[in-house]
Structures are given as structure tokens and as C-alpha cells.
Amino acid sequence: MIPIVAVTLALSAVAAAQTLGKFTLGAWFLDGTPASWNAKMGRLYPSFQAAQNIPYNVTADGTAIVLDPDTDYTTYLSNANGWNDQTDASVFMTIYNYPQLANGTQGLSLITDEAIEHLAIRLAAIVGREVFVRWLPEMNGSWMPYGQMPTEYVAMWKRMYPIMKRIAPNAKIVWSPNFDLQSGDTSYWPGADYVDIVGTSVYLKGWGYNYAMPPTYISDSIRTVYSEYAMLYNKPFVISETSGAWESGPGVSPVTGESFTNVTSTVDHATFQADFWSGILNTSLLTQHPLLWGAYIFEVEKQEEFFSDFRVSNDSAVRAAFLKVVDAFDATGLMVWANHTTASTQTTTATMAVVATSTFSKTSDDVSPFKLLGIFLTCITLALS
């Protein structure tokens, strides 16, 4: 006989999945606009990621911080009111802390309450779109100016959260370490009362080798953050930025120290990205992780240890392979896309009502029966184990 507690846990998970709704596939790119992205990819994407710094900048002579952008702010992707997609796509705003004064001062010490207030005012002014704020992500990484300072980081977070909620109460705050956060390390966690959504960054990097992604790579990568934070505290979970790094050129592996003149590839570029995204856009991953509601494409190429191309839209063969994966997953009925609007209607009551029906308030009709059954059976298995 199945214990009552197992059934209760399973039914609770099913209810959570019904509330969670469909899967959001967002994009984060440096070139182009939301409209040009939608035209190239043939869909109205439901969310776009952008980034701002806090403080926004420093003066030209580096002697003081700048709290707000200048008058050409409308040209920046980070100003969602200037987006030209004419949809209700949500805003996933990543906040970094890169500015540095001429005297070398950088990092958390530059984040004043006033700087937080000015950022919150800009976010609260976004019209007709749901807003997510990924605050100072990958804080467990040495590459961030605020990285690996857990005590200071948590203190800053607890100072930020009430200010943000007072000025931009509808913004959802995302806590998002890098995927390699050590199991059991809670030093960066500000507490469940200060976090709305849990996320993590996930990338596939071969360090000199381009190969097909192992089938369990995504599940293995998100396991710690998902189970020890999202699942433990019943928080929605998002893969905040992700893609496969198609490497080229010379480079040095940071893992082995091995130097490469050329990268060795066992698959072609299109297959590489198709394999990666098939690992995310599949029903198995969602039934195993019912709190997972979305992922954001990191549509960038850049020089790292190797030259890395994370993009899925630039090369025609890669784009075709990626779109085939998207089409197959969309056919399951589990994906959500943006609704078309016009500039003149974005501020109307009707449009605001659509926006209020957020990713987290979909009806049970948005979740297919086989997904609910999978969640139910998975939770019973976990409860009995």
C-alpha cells in the first residue's frame, strides 16, 4: 500500500506543476533586437534577457558613481520600454556590478541604497511586461567582482530585497549561482523569505573537444541547486543562461593544462547544438524537475580559454537543427509563446491583465496529462525511496 504521505507529496507536486504552467524559452543576445530575433527564429519569444550594472556607471574621470543612464537610454536593449517586438514578452534583467572607480574601488562597496532605489525605479517603470531581476549572479565564481564573498554578498542581498520590493513590488528576484556550487554550501543563500525564484547557469564546454553532450549532463549540472534550494524551499526554477560552447582555434584547458593548436570535433556544429538543446527541451527533464519553468539561450560568441560560439541563430545549419528541436518540443503543447500587442495597447487595462497572468499562474489546461502523471509517479517513487 502506498503511504498517505507519499500520495500527499505527489499530489502537491502535481498541483505545483499545474500552477507552474508551460515552459518559457528566452533569449539573451548582444546584437539585434527582440523583433529581429523573432523574425529570424519564426516565433514570438516569450522572454528576453538583458543586463545592467549597479551602480549604472561611473563618471568619465572615474571619481563618482552614475545612478542612471543618460538621454540615449532608449537605444539600449536594457531599456525594455524601447523594445520593438510589440509583444508581452517578459523582461529577465541581469544585474552585474562591474563599474570601477579610478582609485580601484569596485564591487559591493559601490552599491548604495540610492543606487538600488534608482534601479528599482527604472524596473518599476517597465510597462506591459512581467519583470524578473537576476541579482548579481554566479556569485560563487572567482570571475565576478563580487564573487566568493558570501558574507558580504548575503548582507547586500538582504539590504537590496526590501528596497526592490518597496519600489518594484511585482518584480520577481532571482537567486542564481553558477551550476558548480558545492553541495551543502549554503553560505550564499540569503534565506527563502528573500528569494522569489532559484536559477543557475549551465554550459557545456569541452576544453579542446567538441562532442555530443552526455544524456544526463543537464540533470547532473542542475542537481545541486535544484534539489537543495528550489525543491527544498518550493521555489520556481530557471536555467538562467545556457548553451553549448562550440570551440575553435588554439587554447589551453583550464582543467588539465593541456595546450591545443586546434580543437578536435567528433560531431558537426549543428549536431552539437541540437544535442545540447534536446537535453533541455524534452519532457523527461520537465517531469523529473517539475519546478523548472524556463531556460535562456546565451546567444553570444566570445574569446574564453578557446574561442567559443554559443549561438544557435547565426549559422543556417545550426539554426535549422535548433528549430527542429524547438518544433518537436512545441508539438507536445508544453511551450508558451508571447502574445502580440501594439504600442498603443500596451498600457491598457486589458493588456495589463494579460501580463498579470504570469508564467506562474497558468491554468491546469496548460499542463498536459502525461506530464502530470509523470510528476505524480516520480514523486511517489521519491517518497518511497
Secondary structure by P-SEA (a helix, b strand, c coil): cccaaaaaaaaaaaaaaaaacbbbbbbbbccccaaaaaaaacccccccccccccccccccccccccccccccccccccccccccccccbbbbbbbbccccccccccccccccaaaaaaaaaaaaacccbbbbbbccccccccccccccaaaaaaaaaaaaaaaaaaccccbbbbbccccccccccccccccccccccccbbbbbbccccccccccaaaaaaaaaaaaacccccbbbbbccbbbbbbcccbbbbccccccccbbbbcccaaaaaaaaaaacccaaaaaacccccbbbbccccccccccccccccccaaaaaaaaaaaaaaaaaccbbbbbbbcccccccaaaaaaaaccccccccccccaaaaaaaaaaaaaaaac
